[in-house]
């Protein structure tokens, strides 16, 4: 019997407690009996169709690969990676016959393009398995799925016995990695590529230049790298190494070199191209994004032509991203020579001048054998229909760009630097046209501080849904992480597991939308990613130890039940002190708190009559209540920790209120105090619920929000019955 994707989602929802228990072993949940989810119930992304499980097959004797078609070197390397990862998940092979995996793959001349063949079929039976794919990409995806079907048991590793037919919903499933704001080493970039392979993401959008730095060695314009330290840019040899590493994993690399705005790094190296005198770099609060090229200077287009030609030779992908976003009009209108040029040539606005420049850049890129991609501002320019538009300001640009006939890759709704939890990003579909904007009511409540920036985000309530022709132009979508507030040690945690949630949104059927089911599976996939190389926990623990010289455990307990403020509130908090927030507790508090998610779900179930959960709930609450005193002691004399002592106090007070309910405490005064505290903490969430609110409203100490509030509210409501 075969299930559709939505039915598979229902299959997966059994065994709710197991995944979190696996990940949280050794934490405050240790010792709680939580059971385990079956392997096929934890697949992520959810496949197109999955048969009902027919039990498991032992693979303790290891796995033998038999090729039914001649394997290319690329496929042989894919199987070698699979074997290494299998050993990490299942343990070394023991005695007994090996489990035989037959693999066959058709040829695919379109491999590493939007037209590549990604379909695969996987059958796992009692004594062996078969993986059949239309091309190399399908083999890579099928091996990733097979790894998720493997489960280690006390009696040896087993694999779930099922049949899967699978193919992606979208051809472009990307991750934008911003290395301009904070540099990431080649090793770190490769680690993200490995994780991408395992969740079937297939495009690395590599943001390599911005106001902060230009991160690629240029032999034509060597001043670009002369402005930064030698170990803070990629040599051309390293670029080719990363591109090859990605290609082995079925991942295309699309580079971005942003023009004409976000150009300060270029202009510091070549100031003769600047539209305005360069700012004093020591200026407090300097916006590094504002500086723009002078589009009326003939040398500017020559520079763009030569630079893109050199960079394009490093990247074989069909597309090059040229940016085109957030050009500050005054950079041009307040330059007398540019203003005169605009008047003489009939450009009434800076936007009109930018449109002309964008058209010239698109022609340059086309002449060099590539196709231009740009942020949604480029759709206002006279550019060829094949130029790919990336809507970012709001999803309504998906509608306008596709109506104009442009292919689209959506990032609106998928900005991970907004620090929203997985569930919020997961709820946005690439076909949405009215999502992720600022409403008129919000604009009225918070008069925009930066009109040029905020007003374009306003929602269009009349935006029409995409028709079938428009949907065909949506190539896919990208999760986007801008790195102003992300240092290299934070990267793994800030990207994952939220990118795994987006991988499912971009791969699986549109009706796979069960948030509780997603939240159950995320810890499982996160465990797999860390077992096979991701270093989120390792780096987070190291950061905690550096922050808390008297011992990091109290900080770990606190940051396990708190999450960062959202929608750039953290950027506003960090502005006066630069990068201090990158070594503060909020840097190790994750947008998805697995501990809080587990607690909130258990508290809700307790409130609905599962009284057997009182014991584990009491254990969790007692641990958080006791942690307050330990945290205060550890924070003494450490300013970054002392700043969040009020948050620790609030967690302790809320935990004691929950204990009061579980212990049958009576009386109204303490309940009123607890309710008032709960309301105050809930209001803190509202203060960063939108970008406008985050820019104007006060934020909690250290930018930490308490994530266990739904569970506490459920307990208080149950105690009042």
C-alpha angles and dihedrals in degrees: 000000000000125000128209118236092263091049089049087056088058091048090052093053094077118100096032098179101049105081097053091047090056093053098040098051108139094025130096088293094060111124095026112126104236108153124218135274116234116252097247089050091063101053114140122216093033106239124238091254134359129185121227110272117265095200126271138298124217117245098173089122090064129248127284120204118217117186115216090183127037108275121225119224087256091057092045089055090048091055091047089056090047092053092050092048092046090057090050091053102035102027126239119323116265135191122318138060117315121249106247121225115193113203130191130172134181123223120269121191088181094061111142094023136096087260097055121130110251104163119119139169122211127190121181114192136173098280104016149356139233128214117190120180137177091224145348093286090058091054091051091049093045092052089051090053092047091055089056090054092058118096129183116225133177087257095051138281122316136187125216114248108230144120122243131190110189145171133151126264092218130034095212114060107163148176121205111215114194109205094160096079095040119012120233121201122238089255091056093047091051090051090058091048090054091052091046091055092054094055095039100251109153111184129065107197099199112201099203105166137040141131092298101053148334104236105194128081110248117195091187096050104026094170088076092073094030088074093066138046117283093246094050100075136051121252116225088251090056092048091055089046092055093045090052092045090052094047090055087058096048093258126134120211116220111186124210124210106176121222147203094001129035085047106130094114090054092045095050086058095041108021093171087078095057124116091209136022108279117259125248103266091213092061111124113243093010113176105227092192100067106073114102138190119251104249092192094060109095089214090062095066090043089053092049092048095051096040095048090046091055094043093044091060089061094054119055095190118116092238134066119186112223098184107217096177135131100007106177107229094214090063086074107023092054093052105089094208093050092044090053091049090051091052094046093051098041099252103147096183139028087245090060091051090049091050090056091048091048090054090053092049091050090053092050092051091047091051088056093055100261136103120236123240122189145166117275093273089074090065087074090064130086095257132148118274092246093064107112116232121207111203110212110149094063137333093255087082087067086066097045095045095048091046086058089053100253125140110243137210110191124220098155106113093021102079102132092187087072083075094225117154122259093259093062094052092041090058092062115087122204088235093058116116102180103045136114101016138122116261127225089247091057091049090052092049095047114030104218115259092201107032096182089056104039105037095067088060092065112123121245103221089194095057108135123226116256116269122221093268091052093047090057088060093057101097092182141274146275137222107227127206116183108198107215087113099029121088119192094261089054096049101090092051096044093051100038140093089007092063088055089057090051091047087062093046090054097042109033131069118286092247093060093101108128104137098189088051091050091050090051092053100042095076089050094053090042089056090051092049092051094045088054098046116295112127104201097124093040093053094041091053091049091051091049092051091051091050096047111046092176092057133308102225096091089049090049092052092049096046092046089067098038133071132199123265112262144232098035094308086127091055090054091049091049096047098089094049103034112219098355090112089064089071097038128097092263088067090068098040109097128216088234112053106194091187093054093044090054093046094047092050092048092047091051091051091047089052088054094054109280093129092168086078091067092091099054091039090053090050092052094046093047091052092053093045091052092045093068094073091043091051093049090053093048092047097055110123094003107107097199091054095040088057091065098042089106088059090051090050091051092050089050093049093047091048092052089050090054090049089051090059094046091048093050097248114177133203134081106239098070090042091055090049091049092048091050091050090048091051091050091053092046089052088056088062090052090053090068098030092112136019091252093051092047091054095050112025127079116261131217120264112290091358093280123146121194109241100193095070096107091054094048090049091050091052093048090050091049091049091054094057 
